[in-house]
């Protein structure tokens, strides 16, 4: 069960990365900033390609069809960032990131729809629990008026679906090859989205404007952030080779608890940078929603 300790590092890294994402989208960007951040994030995959090649020179021993599938998985690993960054710009990090609890739920649904897998009563009830917790987190309570943030739920459902798709493709293809081989081609697929994004004028303009405005600071901070994120992706990919995807997702789903703690600590220590809502009603709502999502994810597995 050594993989469990590695899996626990995943939410720790992702949670810290989430708060850097929040800082980036609110400090350096206005509307459309998710475009530049997505391009920079995709470009960061190139840093790891020579490292993976140095570790395993048999990169090209993978069949062409499997290479294509793994590259598609890599594109999903980039595209999921677009709705996520939009959600992060408009909401607290401790509200957005827990909604990645949709990932094991979507994984279960994909298995039912595309692979003909069955869903037990326990798993169905767990799905309802995840949805209930997600609605609680996405509900704004002002003057005793309850308002569900439907946009946030839809953005994170889309983001989680793309991420879940990447995991399923990666898991399905990886059993035939060495870990470094399929990770290399997944990252190639992620990196190749860069010219695709830059060929689209809104993305190209936002990317160039961001570099001109922030330059070195933006790139340095984002490099640190992507190093944390890709390290988490590396650990996630490695762990799902050692254990079932749903089980690894369950361990990684403790991320909201890291986020909850990080949010309180960072807001208290750096209130001029991080502004999480620390009102008692907001904290109780977030915590209860997190408990529901976590319980649901555990039951799904």
LUMMARVO-799676 format. One record per residue (C-alpha): residue in three letters; x, y, z. Coordinates in pm, 1 decimal. Layout:
<pts>
(ALA (X Y Z)) ...
</pts>
This chain:
<pts>
(UNK (0.0 0.0 0.0)) (UNK (299.6 232.2 -45.3)) (UNK (114.0 398.5 -330.4)) (UNK (-122.1 556.3 -74.4)) (UNK (154.8 778.6 62.9)) (UNK (244.5 886.4 -290.9)) (UNK (-123.5 946.2 -363.0)) (UNK (-153.4 1174.0 -58.4)) (UNK (116.6 1397.4 -206.4)) (UNK (-111.0 1455.9 -506.1)) (UNK (-374.6 1663.9 -321.7)) (UNK (-104.7 1846.4 -124.2)) (UNK (66.4 1957.8 -445.8)) (UNK (-258.2 2028.4 -632.1)) (UNK (-397.0 2237.2 -345.6)) (UNK (-91.2 2460.4 -333.4)) (UNK (-107.4 2489.8 -710.7)) (UNK (-476.2 2587.6 -690.3)) (UNK (-390.5 2889.1 -477.4)) (UNK (-114.0 2992.6 -715.3)) (UNK (-372.7 2964.3 -996.6)) (UNK (-605.6 3187.6 -798.7)) (UNK (-328.7 3440.6 -742.6)) (UNK (-235.5 3440.3 -1111.9)) (UNK (-586.8 3482.9 -1250.9)) (UNK (-672.2 3764.0 -1008.7)) (UNK (-335.0 3944.2 -989.5)) (UNK (-211.9 3935.9 -1348.7)) (UNK (-524.0 3888.1 -1558.6)) (UNK (-866.2 4029.5 -1621.3)) (UNK (-1132.3 3885.4 -1853.9)) (UNK (-975.2 3633.4 -2091.4)) (UNK (-673.5 3560.1 -1872.1)) (UNK (-749.8 3189.4 -1881.0)) (UNK (-638.0 3192.4 -2244.0)) (UNK (-283.2 3303.4 -2167.8)) (UNK (-256.6 3075.9 -1865.0)) (UNK (-372.5 2776.4 -2068.7)) (UNK (-107.6 2841.8 -2335.8)) (UNK (167.0 2883.4 -2074.3)) (UNK (53.4 2568.0 -1894.2)) (UNK (57.2 2366.4 -2216.2)) (UNK (402.5 2500.7 -2305.0)) (UNK (533.9 2382.9 -1967.1)) (UNK (498.2 2020.3 -2079.6)) (UNK (800.9 2075.8 -2304.3)) (UNK (1024.0 2109.5 -1995.9)) (UNK (962.7 1747.5 -1900.9)) (UNK (1002.2 1592.9 -2248.3)) (UNK (1385.7 1586.6 -2255.5)) (UNK (1387.7 1459.8 -1894.7)) (UNK (1159.4 1169.7 -1983.7)) (UNK (1365.2 1093.6 -2294.0)) (UNK (1684.8 1092.7 -2087.0)) (UNK (1525.4 845.7 -1845.0)) (UNK (1399.9 613.3 -2119.6)) (UNK (1540.8 635.4 -2473.6)) (UNK (1295.4 367.4 -2595.4)) (UNK (1025.9 631.0 -2635.6)) (UNK (965.3 540.9 -2999.0)) (UNK (896.8 173.2 -2928.4)) (UNK (529.8 257.1 -2875.1)) (UNK (292.7 162.5 -3164.7)) (UNK (168.1 453.9 -3372.0)) (UNK (-198.1 402.1 -3279.3)) (UNK (-115.8 407.2 -2908.8)) (UNK (90.7 723.0 -2958.3)) (UNK (-211.1 895.3 -3114.1)) (UNK (-439.7 784.6 -2829.0)) (UNK (-192.1 902.5 -2564.4)) (UNK (-154.0 1237.7 -2739.7)) (UNK (-532.0 1279.1 -2735.6)) (UNK (-517.5 1210.2 -2362.1)) (UNK (-259.7 1490.6 -2336.0)) (UNK (-485.5 1738.0 -2515.6)) (UNK (-761.4 1663.1 -2264.4)) (UNK (-506.5 1733.9 -1990.4)) (UNK (-477.0 2087.0 -2131.7)) (UNK (-834.6 2159.3 -2237.4)) (UNK (-971.3 2087.2 -1890.2)) (UNK (-780.9 2396.2 -1770.5)) (UNK (-992.4 2645.0 -1970.4)) (UNK (-1322.4 2607.0 -1777.1)) (UNK (-1124.5 2556.1 -1455.9)) (UNK (-939.5 2888.0 -1491.6)) (UNK (-1265.2 3070.2 -1567.4)) (UNK (-1422.6 2922.9 -1253.3)) (UNK (-1114.0 3005.3 -1047.1)) (UNK (-1114.2 3368.5 -1159.2)) (UNK (-1472.7 3418.7 -1045.5)) (UNK (-1483.0 3214.3 -721.9)) (UNK (-1282.4 3120.9 -411.8)) (UNK (-1024.5 2846.0 -465.6)) (UNK (-1173.4 2652.1 -173.2)) (UNK (-1507.5 2649.1 -358.4)) (UNK (-1379.7 2563.2 -706.7)) (UNK (-1128.4 2283.9 -645.9)) (UNK (-1354.5 2058.8 -431.4)) (UNK (-1584.2 2032.5 -733.3)) (UNK (-1321.6 1809.9 -894.0)) (UNK (-1511.3 1552.6 -689.6)) (UNK (-1704.2 1522.1 -1016.2)) (UNK (-1404.7 1330.2 -1160.8)) (UNK (-1475.3 983.9 -1007.9)) (UNK (-1847.0 1041.8 -1066.6)) (UNK (-1787.1 1112.5 -1436.4)) (UNK (-1545.2 818.7 -1456.6)) (UNK (-1821.1 591.5 -1329.1)) (UNK (-2074.0 733.5 -1577.5)) (UNK (-1830.9 699.3 -1869.8)) (UNK (-1779.9 335.1 -1776.4)) (UNK (-2157.4 281.4 -1772.0)) (UNK (-2222.9 461.0 -2101.6)) (UNK (-1923.1 357.5 -2312.6)) (UNK (-1800.2 32.8 -2156.0)) (UNK (-2130.0 -121.9 -2047.4)) (UNK (-2024.7 -134.7 -1681.0)) (UNK (-2299.1 -158.9 -1420.4)) (UNK (-2370.9 91.8 -1143.4)) (UNK (-2464.3 -49.5 -803.6)) (UNK (-2720.6 104.5 -569.5)) (UNK (-2437.3 216.7 -340.5)) (UNK (-2260.1 389.0 -627.8)) (UNK (-2582.9 556.1 -740.0)) (UNK (-2645.0 690.2 -389.2)) (UNK (-2282.3 804.3 -376.7)) (UNK (-2331.7 999.2 -700.2)) (UNK (-2630.2 1175.0 -545.2)) (UNK (-2417.9 1256.2 -239.2)) (UNK (-2143.4 1409.5 -455.1)) (UNK (-2401.5 1616.4 -643.0)) (UNK (-2562.5 1727.3 -315.7)) (UNK (-2228.3 1835.3 -170.9)) (UNK (-2139.6 2016.7 -493.4)) (UNK (-2466.2 2211.6 -487.6)) (UNK (-2405.2 2308.3 -123.2)) (UNK (-2058.0 2443.1 -206.4)) (UNK (-2188.7 2629.0 -511.3)) (UNK (-2477.6 2788.3 -317.8)) (UNK (-2444.7 3150.6 -215.5)) (UNK (-2640.1 3250.9 95.0)) (UNK (-2703.1 3624.9 119.8)) (UNK (-2965.1 3771.8 353.8)) (UNK (-3126.9 3428.3 391.2)) (UNK (-3158.7 3401.0 11.2)) (UNK (-3019.5 3080.4 -142.2)) (UNK (-2877.7 3107.6 -494.0)) (UNK (-2704.8 2816.8 -669.2)) (UNK (-2412.7 2914.2 -893.5)) (UNK (-2513.8 2710.5 -1199.0)) (UNK (-2232.1 2855.0 -1409.4)) (UNK (-1973.2 2729.2 -1160.7)) (UNK (-2125.4 2380.0 -1154.0)) (UNK (-2134.6 2357.9 -1534.1)) (UNK (-1777.0 2484.7 -1572.6)) (UNK (-1641.9 2233.1 -1323.7)) (UNK (-1851.2 1949.6 -1464.8)) (UNK (-1696.8 2019.8 -1806.3)) (UNK (-1347.9 2048.2 -1659.2)) (UNK (-1388.6 1726.5 -1458.7)) (UNK (-1523.0 1540.1 -1763.5)) (UNK (-1218.1 1633.5 -1972.0)) (UNK (-982.1 1537.1 -1690.6)) (UNK (-1162.4 1207.7 -1631.4)) (UNK (-1142.0 1135.2 -2004.2)) (UNK (-765.9 1187.3 -1992.4)) (UNK (-728.5 947.1 -1699.0)) (UNK (-939.5 675.0 -1859.3)) (UNK (-752.3 692.3 -2191.2)) (UNK (-418.1 693.8 -2010.5)) (UNK (-513.3 393.8 -1795.7)) (UNK (-647.6 197.1 -2091.8)) (UNK (-334.1 250.0 -2303.4)) (UNK (-71.3 231.7 -2030.8)) (UNK (-95.8 -135.7 -1948.3)) (UNK (100.8 -229.1 -2261.0)) (UNK (399.1 5.2 -2222.5)) (UNK (655.8 147.9 -1984.8)) (UNK (539.8 436.3 -1766.4)) (UNK (790.1 685.1 -1909.8)) (UNK (693.5 597.2 -2265.5)) (UNK (324.1 671.7 -2235.3)) (UNK (383.1 975.1 -2013.8)) (UNK (617.8 1118.4 -2277.9)) (UNK (359.1 1090.7 -2555.0)) (UNK (83.5 1226.3 -2334.0)) (UNK (295.5 1534.1 -2267.9)) (UNK (376.0 1566.8 -2639.7)) (UNK (1.6 1581.7 -2704.2)) (UNK (-38.7 1849.3 -2437.4)) (UNK (248.0 2055.4 -2578.1)) (UNK (115.7 2036.1 -2935.9)) (UNK (-193.6 2227.7 -2829.1)) (UNK (27.8 2539.4 -2802.9)) (UNK (47.6 2611.0 -3179.9)) (UNK (-324.5 2530.8 -3205.1)) (UNK (-407.3 2789.4 -2937.8)) (UNK (-169.9 3050.3 -3080.8)) (UNK (-325.5 3013.7 -3425.2)) (UNK (-648.0 3149.5 -3272.2)) (UNK (-624.1 3529.2 -3245.7)) (UNK (-787.4 3583.1 -2900.1)) (UNK (-546.9 3334.6 -2742.6)) (UNK (-245.9 3475.3 -2928.5)) (UNK (-328.7 3835.7 -2837.3)) (UNK (-389.5 3758.1 -2469.2)) (UNK (-69.3 3553.0 -2452.4)) (UNK (145.4 3828.4 -2605.4)) (UNK (-19.2 4098.3 -2392.8)) (UNK (47.3 3898.2 -2076.1)) (UNK (413.5 3852.2 -2162.1)) (UNK (457.6 4221.4 -2237.0)) (UNK (277.8 4329.3 -1921.1)) (UNK (417.6 4084.9 -1666.1)) (UNK (701.0 3904.2 -1840.8)) (UNK (957.5 3751.6 -1605.9)) (UNK (741.1 3750.9 -1290.7)) (UNK (452.1 3580.8 -1465.2)) (UNK (667.4 3316.4 -1630.8)) (UNK (864.8 3242.6 -1312.6)) (UNK (556.1 3201.4 -1096.7)) (UNK (378.7 2997.5 -1359.6)) (UNK (684.9 2776.6 -1404.6)) (UNK (678.2 2700.7 -1032.5)) (UNK (306.5 2634.1 -1051.5)) (UNK (330.1 2404.9 -1352.2)) (UNK (615.7 2216.9 -1189.1)) (UNK (386.0 2146.3 -892.3)) (UNK (94.1 2054.7 -1118.2)) (UNK (289.8 1830.7 -1353.4)) (UNK (459.9 1665.4 -1055.6)) (UNK (110.5 1593.2 -923.6)) (UNK (7.3 1461.9 -1267.6)) (UNK (319.3 1244.6 -1272.5)) (UNK (233.1 1098.2 -932.9)) (UNK (-131.4 1051.1 -1034.6)) (UNK (-34.6 870.5 -1353.4)) (UNK (213.1 652.0 -1164.4)) (UNK (-36.6 566.1 -889.8)) (UNK (-309.6 457.0 -1133.1)) (UNK (-63.7 203.4 -1269.8)) (UNK (-32.3 60.0 -919.2)) (UNK (-399.6 72.7 -817.6)) (UNK (-748.1 119.0 -972.8)) (UNK (-828.7 470.4 -1101.0)) (UNK (-1131.9 502.4 -872.5)) (UNK (-925.4 405.7 -566.7)) (UNK (-650.7 655.4 -646.9)) (UNK (-917.5 921.1 -712.3)) (UNK (-1061.6 847.3 -369.3)) (UNK (-730.3 909.6 -192.7)) (UNK (-668.5 1219.5 -403.6)) (UNK (-1016.6 1344.2 -313.5)) (UNK (-892.0 1455.2 29.1)) (UNK (-768.0 1761.1 -159.8)) (UNK (-1062.8 1976.4 -39.7)) (UNK (-942.6 1933.7 318.3)) (UNK (-597.4 2061.6 218.6)) (UNK (-766.3 2350.3 37.2)) (UNK (-986.7 2431.3 334.0)) (UNK (-683.8 2448.2 564.8)) (UNK (-462.4 2632.8 313.8)) (UNK (-737.7 2887.9 251.2)) (UNK (-775.6 2977.5 616.9)) (UNK (-399.1 2994.4 678.0)) (UNK (-317.0 3197.0 365.5)) (UNK (-601.4 3444.0 421.4)) (UNK (-495.4 3501.9 781.8)) (UNK (-124.8 3537.8 695.5)) (UNK (-157.3 3722.5 362.7)) (UNK (-496.0 3898.5 359.1)) (UNK (-375.3 4148.0 96.2)) (UNK (-314.8 3859.8 -147.4)) (UNK (-565.3 3586.7 -60.3)) (UNK (-923.0 3678.7 25.5)) (UNK (-1112.1 3359.8 105.0)) (UNK (-1451.8 3409.7 265.2)) (UNK (-1393.3 3328.4 634.4)) (UNK (-1739.4 3413.8 763.3)) (UNK (-1873.9 3139.1 986.7)) (UNK (-2167.9 3061.2 755.7)) (UNK (-1933.1 3028.4 454.9)) (UNK (-1689.2 2804.7 644.2)) (UNK (-1968.8 2577.0 768.7)) (UNK (-2120.1 2555.8 418.7)) (UNK (-1784.7 2472.2 256.4)) (UNK (-1694.2 2215.8 521.4)) (UNK (-2030.8 2039.1 506.3)) (UNK (-2019.4 2032.2 124.8)) (UNK (-1665.3 1894.3 132.7)) (UNK (-1769.4 1619.1 375.3)) (UNK (-2056.2 1517.3 143.6)) (UNK (-1834.4 1509.7 -165.9)) (UNK (-1562.3 1313.1 10.0)) (UNK (-1809.8 1060.6 148.3)) (UNK (-1963.2 1020.0 -195.7)) (UNK (-1626.0 966.8 -363.1)) (UNK (-1531.7 703.8 -103.4)) (UNK (-1860.6 519.1 -162.3)) (UNK (-1812.6 532.5 -541.2)) (UNK (-1479.4 355.4 -505.9)) 
</pts>
